[in-house]
């Protein structure tokens, strides 16, 4: 149970990645199904394709998300073949869940969706939903409201589904407490070490063994090929920077789109509403108007009593109790007749009657909040990006074609293409065929180490990076791979083989010692020498005891003490642990919080097991095909 999360780290990471993968709802996985040849399809889920292009774009987006605000970001940690395969697994899981949840009764409701958006602090002003802020957010993300809302709904549905499965991981309280107590149990141990260094003098090596190790492990004595390279990257940002803009265009956009650059003008009003019934007859409407005019006369007679009159006569239950106050609002937040009237009034002015679909309003404007627009200097870069957005896609396609042609036709240098597009020629030293990084994907590395590039000193072809970017590179200096001679490597080999054989001798001696201790009587077991200090350990507090040894210590049968366990710790040797005592199962008051945390951990582990099983069942029932490993994918 306690080993579950540790031993299923890969699957648990896949489930976590599903929550941070940029959702398919933003563009639809099926939207990528027609891209690329069959060789570009990494996997299929019920016939839907997960293409190389989809992988590249999603993977690049994930790297960008991880990079945000982290000066120490190390891209190499996230671009290993194992990490890419894990990410592909998360895309497969996401595609499975897309299909499964679309048929689920758990789909989040419209009411939940509306409340979720309205309650987000980022979309509020003074505690009220601000439509302009919502629109500005969508524009800044390049998303439609439909795409954003579909994503919110999907994430909530996935959370509901996951929580339902996790809840099945609950255990009876007494069982959970017992398991948690076992996790917190302490055991007193002493260690006896048999170090390989104590056995090195017994090792005798033949020359043939040294020769065999050298022949069997050529990679250990081979220095891989290395190259110093130059490269240029063409992306949409580089293309956008070359699109000229006139000052008049920038100023016009700023003046015509002021609402994008800060909170717009807001107004605060109070009102008295006399409602018109939904199925009102002309007579009903006339009665409502007459009542509203009667109230309006009272307001005009005593304008300072507006709040009290609203409490007395307004049929808007929400605002009536507050003296008619509806708070601050901007354009497009109120019924249009109400909004038009409010934005035409002066502060303190009273207007009525104003008819809307809700009835007759008597409005008092109580405050005006001027727009807080950022100066042009602060939003200039944002405006330039916005103005170029529509043009950059078309221009990038044209530039990409020119870029490809130039690096091929002017193959002796990257300078012409760098000058043409205003690109910086970047460099990197010591690049090998395995040196994957943010820009150096497998396709580029393969191209760099071809004969044409190495011997003819030509540029590589333009390589797709994904997310609308191209890269081309050339080798400036090349050092071919070389293998050390046996004479040069033999001392190193002898040291390695001596350690290996010494480890074997240490293990053999340790196992014999362990067997003798276990056969001895209690007196012999207790008086055996060579053990270190007594230490109390527990699963949460292993002290300096190796994880492998901790597993053996807590697997040991302690009904008869002392008990002995042995563990092979590789180059550290063989360790024998004498377990002399087991801590009480009564937990002191100051550790009750630890117990509760452990009980939760037991439930999480069991719930994780249930989630693993649910995923495996879903996968088994679906047609999932892994066609190519993600290790060939680019960033």
VOKOL-893099 format. One line per field, with one value per residue (C-alpha): x, y, z; residue in three letters. Coordinates in Angstrom, 2 decimals. Example, Ala and Ser with C-alpha at 12.3 -4.5 7.8 and 13.67 -1.06 7.14 Angstrom:
BEGIN
xx	12.30:13.67
yy	-4.50:-1.06
zz	7.80:7.14
residuo	ALA:SER
***
This chain:
BEGIN
xx	0.00:2.69:4.79:1.95:2.71:6.47:6.18:3.61:5.32:5.11:1.33:0.74:2.84:0.75:-2.43:-0.87:0.25:-3.34:-4.25:-1.52:-1.55:-2.97:-6.47:-7.66:-10.82:-8.94:-8.68:-9.96:-7.77:-9.76:-8.57:-5.13:-6.24:-5.76:-2.24:0.80:1.45:1.05:4.71:3.84:1.13:2.49:-0.65:-4.32:-7.14:-10.38:-9.24:-8.36:-4.75:-2.19:0.16:3.72:2.44:-0.01:2.71:5.17:2.71:1.46:4.97:6.27:3.36:4.10:7.78:6.80:4.41:7.09:9.63:7.49:9.11:11.92:15.40:16.93:14.74:16.67:14.99:17.14:15.25:12.03:13.29:14.71:13.21:11.55:9.99:8.67:7.21:5.53:4.06:2.78:1.15:-0.60:-1.94:-3.26:-4.93:-6.39:-7.79:-9.33:-10.91:-12.18:-14.14:-15.25:-16.37:-18.26:-20.69:-20.70:-23.58:-20.98:-20.70:-20.70:-23.96:-24.56:-25.39:-22.02:-20.22:-21.89:-21.16:-17.54:-16.86:-18.78:-16.99:-13.42:-11.64:-9.77:-13.10:-14.47:-14.42:-15.46:-16.82:-19.02:-18.55:-16.90:-17.68:-14.88:-12.27:-13.56:-13.36:-9.86:-8.70:-10.05:-8.39:-5.05:-5.20:-6.32:-9.37:-13.07:-15.51:-16.81:-13.33:-12.59:-15.95:-15.59:-12.23:-13.65:-16.52:-14.15:-11.77:-14.63:-16.03:-12.59:-12.24:-15.68:-14.84:-11.47:-12.94:-15.61:-12.91:-10.69:-13.59:-13.76:-10.39:-11.97:-11.39:-13.16:-11.70:-10.27:-8.51:-7.12:-5.89:-4.20:-2.43:-1.41:-0.04:2.03:3.42:4.41:5.87:9.46:12.13:15.48:18.33:22.10:24.12:27.08:28.82:30.89:32.64:34.02:37.30:37.88:37.89:39.93:43.13:41.38:40.57:42.79:42.23:43.35:44.44:41.76:39.07:40.40:40.42:36.88:35.51:37.19:35.69:32.22:31.87:33.20:30.84:32.56:35.87:34.59:34.46:31.39:31.61:31.29:30.59:30.56:27.60:25.83:22.09:19.26:15.59:12.76:9.51:6.44:7.98:10.89:8.50:6.26:9.23:9.70:6.14:6.28:3.68:2.84:2.44:-1.03:-2.10:-0.89:-2.56:-5.83:-5.97:-5.25:-8.01:-10.57:-9.92:-9.50:-11.47:-8.63:-6.15:-7.73:-11.06:-13.62:-15.91:-18.23:-21.39:-23.21:-26.95:-29.94:-33.33:-36.90:-38.44:-42.11:-42.29:-44.43:-45.67:-44.38:-47.85:-49.12:-52.17:-52.37:-54.43:-51.75:-49.07:-51.17:-51.62:-47.86:-47.15:-49.67:-48.05:-44.58:-45.72:-47.21:-43.87:-41.99:-44.12:-43.12:-39.44:-39.62:-41.33:-38.62:-35.51:-33.42:-35.71:-34.91:-33.37:-36.34:-38.81:-36.88:-37.09:-40.82:-41.88:-39.20:-40.14:-36.50:-35.95:-32.17:-31.55:-34.69:-33.46:-30.26:-32.11:-32.14:-28.34:-27.15:-23.43:-20.96:-21.38:-19.87:-21.34:-23.00:-23.73:-27.29:-30.47:-29.87:-32.60:-31.37:-27.73:-28.44:-30.29:-27.62:-24.78:-26.64:-27.20:-25.24:-24.22:-27.13:-29.70:-32.97:-34.65:-37.88:-39.77:-37.35:-38.96:-37.06:-38.05:-38.18:-40.61:-40.49:-37.36:-36.86:-33.10:-30.84:-27.20:-25.09:-21.48:-19.29:-15.92:-13.77:-11.97:-8.46:-6.74:-3.02:-0.91:0.10:3.73:2.76:0.65:2.54:4.07:0.64:-0.86:1.94:1.40:-2.34:-1.94:0.54:-1.44:-3.63:-0.72:1.90:0.43:0.33:3.79:5.26:4.19:5.88:8.98:9.22:9.40:12.10:14.01:14.02:15.23:17.98:19.58:19.65:20.68:23.27:24.48:27.94:26.75:23.82:24.65:22.51:19.33:20.13:20.53:17.39:15.16:17.07:17.91:20.63:23.15:23.37:26.11:26.60:29.73:30.21:27.04:26.68:24.07:22.35:22.46:18.74:17.75:15.07:15.99:18.18:15.66:16.44:15.74:18.20:20.87:20.51:20.90:23.98:25.90:25.38:28.31:27.13:27.04:30.23:32.52:31.10:30.43:26.94:23.92:21.37:17.99:15.34:13.86:10.37:10.46:6.69:4.59:5.37:9.15:12.02:15.68:18.75:22.29:25.84:28.95:31.82:34.20:33.96:35.76:35.02:34.45:37.51:38.17:40.81:43.37:43.34:46.70:45.28:42.13:43.41:44.04:40.51:39.16:41.13:39.78:36.22:36.52:38.23:35.34:32.78:34.48:35.03:31.30:30.50:32.83:31.27:27.78:28.82:30.46:27.46:24.95:27.00:27.22:23.46:22.66:24.91:23.29:19.81:20.76:22.43:20.70:19.39:22.58:24.83:22.57:22.58:26.31:27.50:30.07:30.80:27.43:27.16:25.10:21.44:19.11:15.32:13.89:10.42:9.09:8.61:11.99:14.55:17.49:20.51:19.33:19.24:15.77:16.51:17.48:14.36:12.16:13.85:13.79:10.04:9.30:11.06:9.09:9.65:7.64:10.96:13.77:16.46:15.65:18.19:17.97:20.62:20.72:23.06:23.82:26.00:29.24:28.60:28.79:26.54:24.74:23.27:20.75:19.94:16.42:16.42:13.09:9.79:8.20:4.81:1.67:0.15:0.49:1.19:-1.07:1.54:1.60:-2.16:-1.85:0.72:-1.73:-4.48:-2.08:-1.08:-4.72:-5.27:-2.17:-3.55:-6.80:-4.87:-2.79:-5.90:-7.72:-4.68:-4.82:-8.50:-7.73:-4.95:-7.35:-10.05:-7.54:-6.32:-9.91:-10.76:-7.61:-8.29:-11.83:-10.63:-8.72:-5.38:-2.43:1.08:2.66:5.91:7.81:7.73:11.52:11.44:9.27:10.58:10.21
yy	0.00:2.49:1.58:2.29:5.88:5.26:2.19:3.77:7.13:6.99:6.53:9.06:11.58:10.85:11.61:14.84:15.89:15.55:18.46:20.74:19.78:22.70:21.32:19.98:21.98:25.07:23.72:20.12:17.07:16.12:19.38:17.82:14.47:15.38:16.79:14.86:11.49:8.19:8.46:11.62:9.92:8.94:7.26:6.64:6.64:5.21:6.31:9.86:10.71:12.19:13.65:14.84:18.38:18.11:16.68:19.42:22.25:20.86:20.01:23.46:25.10:23.04:24.05:27.71:27.36:25.77:28.40:31.38:33.26:30.73:32.07:28.69:26.70:23.69:22.52:19.37:17.90:17.93:16.86:13.41:10.50:9.24:12.66:12.89:9.41:10.33:13.42:11.33:8.98:11.99:13.00:9.48:9.59:13.00:11.77:8.76:11.00:13.43:10.62:9.03:12.23:13.51:10.65:11.15:12.41:14.30:17.14:20.48:22.44:25.84:27.26:26.08:27.56:30.97:31.10:30.05:32.85:35.51:34.69:34.80:37.79:38.48:39.22:41.48:45.13:46.06:42.56:42.58:40.77:43.05:42.03:44.21:42.47:39.13:40.25:41.63:38.32:36.34:38.71:38.49:34.69:34.64:32.58:32.72:32.64:29.30:27.72:29.07:27.98:24.52:24.16:25.19:22.76:19.92:20.51:20.50:17.31:15.65:16.75:15.34:12.05:11.80:12.65:9.97:7.35:8.64:8.43:4.69:4.56:5.05:2.41:1.65:4.00:1.20:-0.37:2.98:3.74:0.35:0.82:4.36:3.12:0.52:3.31:5.29:2.28:2.69:0.01:0.06:-1.07:-1.52:-1.87:-4.09:-3.18:-5.37:-2.93:-4.00:-2.30:-5.00:-7.64:-6.02:-7.84:-11.14:-10.27:-11.76:-10.53:-12.23:-10.17:-11.96:-10.49:-6.98:-7.61:-9.01:-6.02:-3.67:-5.55:-5.89:-2.22:-0.14:2.76:3.32:4.02:5.98:9.76:10.71:13.07:16.74:19.84:23.58:24.96:28.14:28.36:30.79:30.52:32.06:32.37:34.57:37.07:37.63:38.06:40.41:42.64:43.26:44.41:48.23:50.24:53.92:56.14:57.11:53.42:52.93:56.12:55.29:51.81:53.23:55.82:53.39:50.58:52.34:49.65:47.19:49.26:49.52:49.60:51.57:54.27:52.93:54.33:53.64:53.94:53.21:52.42:51.72:49.01:48.44:45.13:44.19:40.57:38.24:37.66:41.17:42.48:46.12:46.77:45.18:47.30:50.46:49.67:49.16:52.47:54.29:52.85:53.83:57.39:57.62:56.56:58.94:61.82:60.90:60.77:64.20:65.57:64.19:63.26:62.87:60.03:57.95:55.10:54.84:55.01:52.24:50.03:50.74:50.48:48.76:45.31:44.41:42.29:42.31:46.03:47.22:46.11:48.09:51.32:50.55:50.45:48.24:49.04:50.09:48.85:49.46:49.26:45.96:44.92:46.22:46.13:48.51:51.08:51.23:51.50:54.21:56.28:55.88:56.82:59.94:61.30:63.61:62.59:63.10:63.31:61.34:60.04:58.18:56.48:54.20:51.10:47.82:44.20:44.02:46.90:50.63:52.07:55.28:55.81:57.92:58.23:58.24:58.15:58.24:56.49:57.82:55.31:54.44:54.04:53.28:55.76:54.85:54.40:51.51:49.62:50.35:46.86:45.30:47.44:46.59:42.88:43.26:45.23:42.74:39.68:39.52:40.05:37.89:34.49:35.28:36.87:33.97:31.51:33.66:34.18:30.46:29.65:32.26:31.05:27.46:28.52:30.83:28.34:25.81:28.07:30.05:26.96:28.27:30.71:31.63:35.32:36.09:34.66:36.28:39.67:39.22:38.58:40.44:37.20:36.67:33.96:31.87:29.39:26.31:24.30:20.61:19.44:15.69:13.49:13.13:16.85:17.51:20.95:23.56:24.28:21.32:18.56:15.09:16.02:18.90:16.84:14.09:16.66:18.22:14.95:14.14:14.05:17.09:19.30:17.96:17.63:20.21:22.73:23.37:24.62:22.06:22.23:24.25:22.08:22.53:23.26:23.28:26.24:28.06:28.15:27.01:26.43:26.00:25.33:24.71:23.11:25.50:22.96:19.16:16.57:12.99:10.21:8.32:5.21:5.00:2.25:-0.76:0.32:3.72:2.28:-0.84:0.73:2.09:-1.31:-3.12:-0.75:-1.30:-5.09:-5.22:-3.29:-5.59:-8.72:-7.20:-6.40:-10.02:-11.20:-8.73:-9.97:-13.62:-12.97:-10.91:-13.60:-16.22:-13.96:-13.27:-17.00:-17.69:-14.93:-16.18:-19.73:-18.65:-18.63:-15.40:-14.88:-15.23:-12.98:-10.22:-10.38:-10.47:-7.71:-5.32:-3.54:0.24:2.48:1.79:4.03:4.34:4.60:4.83:5.13:8.92:9.29:6.86:8.83:7.91:4.39:3.57:3.23:-0.36:-1.27:0.42:-1.82:-4.94:-3.67:-3.08:-6.31:-8.31:-10.57:-9.06:-11.53:-12.87:-10.39:-9.72:-10.15:-9.81:-8.60:-8.16:-5.97:-5.63:-1.90:-2.17:-0.21:0.56:-3.14:-5.46:-4.32:-6.47:-4.84:-6.17:-5.18:-5.09:-3.47:-2.33:0.95:1.11:1.30:3.86:7.27:10.24:13.29:15.46:13.03:12.76:15.18:12.85:9.98:11.91:12.80:9.15:8.02:10.45:9.06:5.53:6.68:8.51:5.44:3.24:5.85:6.05:2.30:2.58:5.36:3.27:0.36:2.62:3.97:0.49:-0.75:2.26:1.75:-1.97:-1.27:1.32:1.00:2.60:2.22:3.50:3.83:5.69:6.49:10.11:10.13:11.19:14.19:17.70:20.51
zz	0.00:1.03:-1.98:-4.46:-5.42:-5.46:-7.68:-10.03:-10.48:-14.27:-14.39:-11.62:-13.60:-16.70:-14.74:-13.46:-16.93:-18.16:-15.91:-17.30:-20.98:-22.98:-23.57:-26.90:-26.29:-27.44:-30.94:-31.00:-31.42:-34.48:-36.03:-36.32:-37.65:-41.29:-40.90:-42.00:-43.55:-41.71:-40.72:-38.80:-36.73:-33.32:-31.97:-32.68:-30.14:-31.52:-34.98:-33.91:-34.72:-32.37:-34.95:-34.77:-35.30:-32.39:-30.15:-31.10:-30.49:-27.19:-25.99:-26.92:-25.10:-22.02:-22.06:-22.40:-19.47:-17.29:-18.34:-17.25:-14.38:-13.89:-14.56:-13.65:-16.02:-17.38:-20.58:-20.76:-17.79:-19.79:-23.22:-22.54:-24.51:-21.30:-20.61:-24.17:-24.01:-20.74:-22.40:-25.31:-22.78:-21.27:-24.70:-25.23:-21.81:-22.56:-25.88:-24.12:-21.51:-24.17:-25.76:-22.50:-20.74:-23.78:-23.12:-19.34:-17.21:-15.18:-17.73:-15.88:-16.12:-17.70:-14.26:-12.89:-15.89:-15.53:-11.81:-12.34:-14.83:-12.91:-9.64:-10.97:-9.34:-12.60:-14.27:-11.52:-10.57:-7.04:-6.52:-9.65:-12.95:-15.52:-19.11:-20.48:-18.36:-19.56:-23.19:-22.64:-21.13:-24.08:-26.56:-24.74:-24.93:-28.55:-27.58:-28.26:-25.37:-26.67:-26.55:-23.07:-21.70:-23.28:-21.56:-18.15:-18.55:-19.55:-16.64:-14.13:-15.64:-15.47:-11.83:-10.96:-12.66:-10.90:-7.50:-7.87:-8.48:-5.68:-3.22:-3.84:-2.10:1.33:4.03:7.32:9.94:12.08:9.09:7.95:11.47:11.72:8.39:9.35:12.69:10.85:8.68:11.79:13.63:14.83:14.88:16.68:14.42:14.43:11.23:10.42:7.16:4.88:2.57:-0.84:0.06:2.68:-0.05:-2.84:-1.81:-2.45:-6.07:-8.76:-12.32:-15.52:-18.53:-20.55:-18.27:-18.92:-22.68:-22.60:-20.66:-23.14:-26.11:-24.58:-23.60:-26.52:-25.74:-22.39:-24.08:-27.06:-27.06:-29.13:-32.06:-31.14:-33.19:-32.62:-34.51:-35.56:-36.13:-36.85:-35.93:-37.91:-35.97:-36.06:-33.65:-36.03:-38.95:-36.97:-36.14:-39.87:-40.49:-40.61:-38.71:-39.04:-36.00:-37.24:-37.23:-33.67:-32.43:-34.20:-32.72:-29.25:-29.53:-30.96:-28.47:-25.16:-23.33:-24.03:-22.05:-18.65:-16.83:-18.89:-17.54:-14.88:-13.37:-10.15:-9.92:-7.74:-9.15:-8.27:-10.45:-11.04:-12.87:-15.85:-15.64:-18.36:-19.85:-19.14:-20.95:-22.07:-18.95:-16.71:-18.35:-17.91:-14.20:-13.80:-15.57:-13.38:-10.24:-11.49:-12.25:-8.76:-7.22:-9.56:-8.23:-4.67:-5.71:-7.33:-4.23:-1.93:-3.96:-0.82:0.30:-2.83:-0.81:1.56:-1.32:-3.10:-0.02:0.17:-3.49:-5.62:-6.85:-7.50:-4.41:-4.69:-4.92:-3.18:0.24:-0.41:-1.17:-4.90:-5.24:-8.14:-7.71:-10.40:-13.96:-17.36:-20.85:-21.89:-18.31:-17.93:-19.99:-22.89:-22.09:-18.50:-19.63:-22.23:-19.66:-16.98:-19.33:-20.47:-16.95:-14.70:-11.21:-8.80:-11.61:-11.43:-14.58:-15.19:-16.43:-18.34:-19.79:-20.24:-20.61:-16.80:-16.28:-15.49:-13.85:-11.93:-11.99:-9.81:-10.90:-7.73:-8.97:-12.07:-12.21:-15.04:-17.28:-16.11:-19.45:-19.54:-21.51:-25.05:-24.01:-21.69:-24.22:-27.40:-27.63:-27.09:-29.85:-32.28:-31.61:-32.14:-35.39:-36.77:-35.71:-38.76:-41.13:-39.44:-40.35:-44.05:-43.96:-41.99:-44.67:-47.31:-45.14:-44.38:-48.08:-48.63:-45.57:-46.85:-50.27:-48.96:-46.57:-49.44:-52.31:-50.27:-48.43:-47.50:-44.84:-42.60:-42.79:-45.89:-44.36:-40.99:-42.70:-44.79:-41.76:-39.05:-37.22:-34.64:-35.49:-32.32:-31.44:-29.30:-28.58:-27.97:-29.68:-30.11:-31.80:-28.40:-27.41:-27.47:-26.19:-26.74:-30.36:-31.22:-31.87:-33.19:-36.81:-36.71:-34.92:-37.51:-40.29:-38.63:-38.66:-42.34:-44.75:-46.72:-43.63:-42.04:-45.05:-47.44:-44.63:-45.97:-44.07:-42.97:-44.60:-42.76:-40.00:-38.50:-34.78:-34.34:-33.21:-36.48:-36.29:-38.53:-37.75:-39.93:-38.73:-39.88:-38.35:-37.59:-36.05:-35.91:-33.76:-34.86:-32.37:-31.14:-29.05:-26.31:-26.66:-24.32:-22.97:-22.07:-20.49:-18.75:-15.31:-15.28:-16.35:-13.64:-10.98:-12.22:-12.37:-8.96:-7.42:-9.10:-7.83:-4.36:-4.22:-5.00:-2.24:0.22:-0.64:-0.28:3.10:4.20:3.28:5.14:8.20:8.05:7.87:10.89:12.95:12.18:13.26:16.50:19.86:21.45:23.46:20.42:18.39:21.02:21.77:18.13:17.59:14.73:14.79:15.01:17.28:17.95:15.94:15.97:12.44:10.94:7.43:7.71:9.48:8.01:9.44:7.24:6.45:2.72:1.17:0.07:3.62:5.03:2.90:4.27:7.87:7.81:5.95:8.67:11.03:14.49:16.57:17.86:18.58:17.72:14.03:11.21:7.62:4.96:1.89:-1.08:-1.47:-4.56:-4.40:-0.70:0.09:2.07:5.23:7.99:10.30:13.74:14.83:18.62:19.49:18.02:19.14:20.84:18.72:21.11:19.52:21.83:21.62:19.93:16.95:16.34:13.40:11.82:12.21:10.41:7.61:7.28:7.16:4.29:2.59:2.84:1.21:-1.52:-2.28:-2.49:-4.58:-6.86:-7.33:-8.25:-10.73:-12.28:-12.67:-14.19:-16.71:-17.65:-18.11:-20.27:-22.33:-22.74:-23.97:-26.47:-29.70:-28.79:-31.16:-30.40:-33.85:-33.14:-29.93:-28.77:-28.72:-32.36:-31.55:-31.70:-29.22
residuo	UNK:UNK:UNK:UNK:UNK:UNK:UNK:UNK:UNK:UNK:UNK:UNK:UNK:UNK:UNK:UNK:UNK:UNK:UNK:UNK:UNK:UNK:UNK:UNK:UNK:UNK:UNK:UNK:UNK:UNK:UNK:UNK:UNK:UNK:UNK:UNK:UNK:UNK:UNK:UNK:UNK:UNK:UNK:UNK:UNK:UNK:UNK:UNK:UNK:UNK:UNK:UNK:UNK:UNK:UNK:UNK:UNK:UNK:UNK:UNK:UNK:UNK:UNK:UNK:UNK:UNK:UNK:UNK:UNK:UNK:UNK:UNK:UNK:UNK:UNK:UNK:UNK:UNK:UNK:UNK:UNK:UNK:UNK:UNK:UNK:UNK:UNK:UNK:UNK:UNK:UNK:UNK:UNK:UNK:UNK:UNK:UNK:UNK:UNK:UNK:UNK:UNK:UNK:UNK:UNK:UNK:UNK:UNK:UNK:UNK:UNK:UNK:UNK:UNK:UNK:UNK:UNK:UNK:UNK:UNK:UNK:UNK:UNK:UNK:UNK:UNK:UNK:UNK:UNK:UNK:UNK:UNK:UNK:UNK:UNK:UNK:UNK:UNK:UNK:UNK:UNK:UNK:UNK:UNK:UNK:UNK:UNK:UNK:UNK:UNK:UNK:UNK:UNK:UNK:UNK:UNK:UNK:UNK:UNK:UNK:UNK:UNK:UNK:UNK:UNK:UNK:UNK:UNK:UNK:UNK:UNK:UNK:UNK:UNK:UNK:UNK:UNK:UNK:UNK:UNK:UNK:UNK:UNK:UNK:UNK:UNK:UNK:UNK:UNK:UNK:UNK:UNK:UNK:UNK:UNK:UNK:UNK:UNK:UNK:UNK:UNK:UNK:UNK:UNK:UNK:UNK:UNK:UNK:UNK:UNK:UNK:UNK:UNK:UNK:UNK:UNK:UNK:UNK:UNK:UNK:UNK:UNK:UNK:UNK:UNK:UNK:UNK:UNK:UNK:UNK:UNK:UNK:UNK:UNK:UNK:UNK:UNK:UNK:UNK:UNK:UNK:UNK:UNK:UNK:UNK:UNK:UNK:UNK:UNK:UNK:UNK:UNK:UNK:UNK:UNK:UNK:UNK:UNK:UNK:UNK:UNK:UNK:UNK:UNK:UNK:UNK:UNK:UNK:UNK:UNK:UNK:UNK:UNK:UNK:UNK:UNK:UNK:UNK:UNK:UNK:UNK:UNK:UNK:UNK:UNK:UNK:UNK:UNK:UNK:UNK:UNK:UNK:UNK:UNK:UNK:UNK:UNK:UNK:UNK:UNK:UNK:UNK:UNK:UNK:UNK:UNK:UNK:UNK:UNK:UNK:UNK:UNK:UNK:UNK:UNK:UNK:UNK:UNK:UNK:UNK:UNK:UNK:UNK:UNK:UNK:UNK:UNK:UNK:UNK:UNK:UNK:UNK:UNK:UNK:UNK:UNK:UNK:UNK:UNK:UNK:UNK:UNK:UNK:UNK:UNK:UNK:UNK:UNK:UNK:UNK:UNK:UNK:UNK:UNK:UNK:UNK:UNK:UNK:UNK:UNK:UNK:UNK:UNK:UNK:UNK:UNK:UNK:UNK:UNK:UNK:UNK:UNK:UNK:UNK:UNK:UNK:UNK:UNK:UNK:UNK:UNK:UNK:UNK:UNK:UNK:UNK:UNK:UNK:UNK:UNK:UNK:UNK:UNK:UNK:UNK:UNK:UNK:UNK:UNK:UNK:UNK:UNK:UNK:UNK:UNK:UNK:UNK:UNK:UNK:UNK:UNK:UNK:UNK:UNK:UNK:UNK:UNK:UNK:UNK:UNK:UNK:UNK:UNK:UNK:UNK:UNK:UNK:UNK:UNK:UNK:UNK:UNK:UNK:UNK:UNK:UNK:UNK:UNK:UNK:UNK:UNK:UNK:UNK:UNK:UNK:UNK:UNK:UNK:UNK:UNK:UNK:UNK:UNK:UNK:UNK:UNK:UNK:UNK:UNK:UNK:UNK:UNK:UNK:UNK:UNK:UNK:UNK:UNK:UNK:UNK:UNK:UNK:UNK:UNK:UNK:UNK:UNK:UNK:UNK:UNK:UNK:UNK:UNK:UNK:UNK:UNK:UNK:UNK:UNK:UNK:UNK:UNK:UNK:UNK:UNK:UNK:UNK:UNK:UNK:UNK:UNK:UNK:UNK:UNK:UNK:UNK:UNK:UNK:UNK:UNK:UNK:UNK:UNK:UNK:UNK:UNK:UNK:UNK:UNK:UNK:UNK:UNK:UNK:UNK:UNK:UNK:UNK:UNK:UNK:UNK:UNK:UNK:UNK:UNK:UNK:UNK:UNK:UNK:UNK:UNK:UNK:UNK:UNK:UNK:UNK:UNK:UNK:UNK:UNK:UNK:UNK:UNK:UNK:UNK:UNK:UNK:UNK:UNK:UNK:UNK:UNK:UNK:UNK:UNK:UNK:UNK:UNK:UNK:UNK:UNK:UNK:UNK:UNK:UNK:UNK:UNK:UNK:UNK:UNK:UNK:UNK:UNK:UNK:UNK:UNK:UNK:UNK:UNK:UNK:UNK:UNK:UNK:UNK:UNK:UNK:UNK:UNK:UNK:UNK:UNK:UNK:UNK:UNK:UNK:UNK:UNK:UNK:UNK:UNK:UNK:UNK:UNK:UNK:UNK:UNK:UNK:UNK:UNK:UNK:UNK:UNK:UNK:UNK:UNK:UNK:UNK:UNK:UNK:UNK:UNK:UNK:UNK:UNK:UNK:UNK
***
